[in-house]
Amino acid sequence: MLNYEEFKDAVASQIKDYLPAEYANSDVTIHSVLKNNATRLDGLSIKKPESNICPNIYLNQYYTDYEDGRDIDDILSEIARIRQTSEAPAGLDVSAITDIYRIKEKISAKLINTEQNKEYLEDKPHTDIADLSAVYYIDLSSDSLGNMTTVITDSLLAQYDITLEKLHEIAVQNMGSKARFCSMLEVLSELMSDSLPQDEFCPADNMMFVLTNESKLNGAAMLLCPETMDKVAELVGSSYYILPSSIHETLVVPFSDGMNVDDLKNMVHEVNSTQLSADEILSDNVYIYDYDKHLIVAAA
């Protein structure tokens, strides 16, 4: 049984044996990648000489699989398949990333916890909302295999020659039409069948609702879109709590007599500590939407 360092060395030294000849001169490296909530993962990079970008393939879970008895040959074969299916889309011009006019429509935002991401936020433009921070990224491509994105850093924003406020405005405008709001009953129905209605916004029919985006990735960022939040208010009432169930979605709970904020916080904390991986947690807090000011604020 290899230890983790030996496992990483084995993967790095053997992976080319599982790839076609076109990868023979690729540069294979493993580097630590800072992820959400100070989580660090080991990313395997297999970069062709002629390529400007390549995906990170994270090895941490693969080592857990190896410890559980998965054969390393099977792991290497899967990594090779992932690398081959993760080539940059034909015609992708990486230089466009530095041109705001060429990538403007591809900019989005995601919400993360401010306190848990101090190091991550050091070199990135961000907008603070309550105890959360909005950071911005460029969606280079999306398909059935996943998303290829790049985060906007301070240096990249400087090249755009726009303000942080303008960057935020662009992201919110791009995300505004991608909201998905439905009742918890409909979510459960979807898990059990394919009968979920196609309406973007569904009428209020119970006491808990899910707000996310079309891709269900980084969907908690829909809280940044005032038009979306106003639409939610029209459907469930202007007074409602927002429970951050993960970075990918939030729960909306209309106010009702006898509802206790501490009980809601305890519920969020329980889910965070037992159901989510560390990099999916958004916050243990509960929020309310100030309809008049179009702002998310922490519930007292």
N, C-alpha and C positions, 0 to 999 in steps of 0.2 A: 504493500500500500504506500503510495507516494504521499508525502506531506504537501501542503499547499504550494510552497515555493518550488518544490520538485515538479509538481503538476503543471505549474505555469511554464517552467522551463521546457518540459516535455511537449506541451502544446506549441510553444513558439518554435522549437527546433524541428518538429515533425509536421506542422500544418501544411507546408508546401508539398509534401508527399501525397496529400489528399486533394491537391488542386491541379488544374490543367497547366500545360506548359507555359501559357501566357502569364502565369503568376511567378515564374521561375526567378525573375529578377526583382520581385517585390521586396520592399523593406518591411520586415516583421518586427513590431515593437509591442511592449506591454507597458501601459502607463496608468497612473492613478488618476481617476476622474472624479471631481467633486460634484456630487449630485444634490438633490433637494434634502433639506434638513441635515446638512453636514455629513451626509452619507457618502462614503468613498467606495468606488468600485474599480476593479482592475479591467481596463479596456484593452482588448487585443486589436491592433491595427495592422492591416495587410495592404500596404500602399504600393500600387504600381508606379514605376518611374514616370510615366506620362500623365499620371492622375494628380489633380490638385486636392481632391477630397476622397475620403473613404470612411466607412462606418466604424464605430467602436463596437466590438462584440465582447460583452461582459462575461468574465470567466467565473465569477463568484458562485453563481448558481450551478454552473457545470461541475465545480468541485464538490458541491453538496451532492449532486447526482452521482458523481464518482464514488464518494464515500458511501452512498446508499447501494453501491454495487453495479452501477452502469459501467460498461466497458469503455475504456479510453478511446478505442478505435471508433466506436459508435459516436462518441462526443466529437472527435476530430472530423468525422464524416459530416456531422451536422453543421459544425462551424464552417467547413468548406462549402457546404450547400448555401448557408446563409450569406457568406461572402460573395459567392457567385451571383446570387439573386439580389444583391444590394449594390450593384453598380449604379453610378450616377446616371440619371435618365439621358438618353441621347439628346444632344442639343443644349444641355444645361450649361449655361455660361456663368461660371463661378465669379467672374469679374463683376457681374451685375449686382452682386451683394453690396458693393460699395456705392452704387448709384441709386439714390432714393427714388428717382422717377421710374426706374425699371423694376423695383421690388416693392413699391408702395402698397400695392394691392395684396401682397403676400405677408404683410406684417400682422402679427397677432400678439396677444398678451396672455400671460398665465399668472396665477396668484400663488404666492408662497408665504411662509411664516417669516416675519422680519427677524425676530429674535433668534430663531434656529438657523438662519442663513446669513449671518453677519459677514463671514468670509466670502461666501458666494457673491454677495451684493457689492463687495468692495470695488469692483471694476465694471459694474453694470448700471446703466441708468434705470431708475426705478421710481415708482410713485407709491407712497405710503397711504394705506386705507386701514384705519383702526390699527390692529396689530399685524396687518398683512402688507405685503408689497407686491405690486404689479411689475413684472419684468417682461421684456419684449423679445420676440423671436421672428425669424423669417421661415415660412413654410416653403421649402424648396421643391418638395414633391410629396404627394400622398398617393398610396395605392394599397392593394390588398396585403402587401408585405410590411406596411408600416409607414412612418413619416420620416422624411429627411429634413431636419431643421437646423438652424444655426442661431444662437443667441446673440442679441445685439449688445455689444460692449460699449463702454464710454468712447473708446477710440473709433469705433464704427459710427457712433452717433455724431462724433466730431466731423467725420467725412461727409455726413449727410448735410451738415450745416443747417440743422433745424433745432428747435428747442425741445426739451423733454415734454413739455405740454403738447406740442404739435405731434410728437411721436405717439403720445398717449391717445390723442384725438384720432389719429390715423388707425391705430389698432382697434379702438372701440368702434369706429365706423365700419371697419372690415368685419368685425365679429357680430355686429348687431343683428344681422339677418340669419344667424346660424343657431339661434336659441332653440332649445327643445324643452318644453315644460309640460309635464303630465302628472297624473295622480299616481300615488304609490300602487294603487290597485292595477293600473295599466302597466306599470313596470313589472309587477308580479305576473300579470297575464302574459306579457311578452316573454318572460323567462320560461313560461310553460307552453307557449304556442307562438305562432307568427301572426296573431290577430290584432296587434296593436294598431289603433287608428292612425292614419297618416297625417292628421291635422297637426300643425306645428304647435298650436296651443289648444289644450283640451279643456273643456268646461270643468269647473270645480264640482267634484262629486264626493269628496271625502276630506279628511282633516290633515292629510300629509301629502306633499307634492315634491317632485324631483325636478330640479333645474340643472340642465347641463347644455352641451352643444351637440351638433349633429354627429361628430366623431366620437363623443364621450371621452375625449382626451383633453385634460386641462379645462374641463367644463366649468369649474368653479369661477373662472374668469368672467362668466356671463354676469356676475354681480357688478362688473364695471360698466355695464351698458344701461344707462338710465331709461331708455325707451323700453328695454326688456323688463326692467324692474317695475316700471309704471304699468306695463301690460299685466304683469303678475298681480299688481295691486287691483287692477280692474276686475280680475278674475276671482281673487280670494278675499278682497277687502284691503284697504290701505294699511291696516295694522297687521303685521306678521313677523314671526321670528324666522331667522335664517340659521340653519344648523350646518356647519361645514363637515359633511360626511367624508370628504376626501378632496384632493386637489382636482379631481375629475368631475365632482358634482356637489351640489348642496341640496338640503331639504328645506322646504318652505312649510311653516306651520302657522296657520292663522291664529290670532289671539283668541283666547277663550277664558271665561271665568275659572279661577282656581289653578290656572297654569302657572308653574313656578320655574323661574329662570334657572335656579340652582339645579332643579331636577333635570332640566334640559341639558345643562352643562355636564352633569354626571353621565347622562346618556351618551353625549358626544365623546367624553373621555373614555367611557367603557368601550365604545366602538373603536376608537383610535388605538387603545392599548391591547385589544384582543383580535381585531379583524383586519387591520391594515398593516402593510409593511411600512417601515420607518420613512421611506421616501414618498409615501402617498398621503401622509398626515398633513392637514392644513392648519388646524388650530383646535384647542379645547374650548375656545370661547363660543358664545352664541351672539348673534347680531340681530339688529332690527334695521329696516329700511326707512329712512326719513323721506317720506314722499314729497314734502315741501321743498327740501334742499337737495333731493336726488342724491343722498349719501348713505353709505353703509356705516353704521356706528355700533359699537359694542353694547350689548344689552346690560343694564345695570343689575 
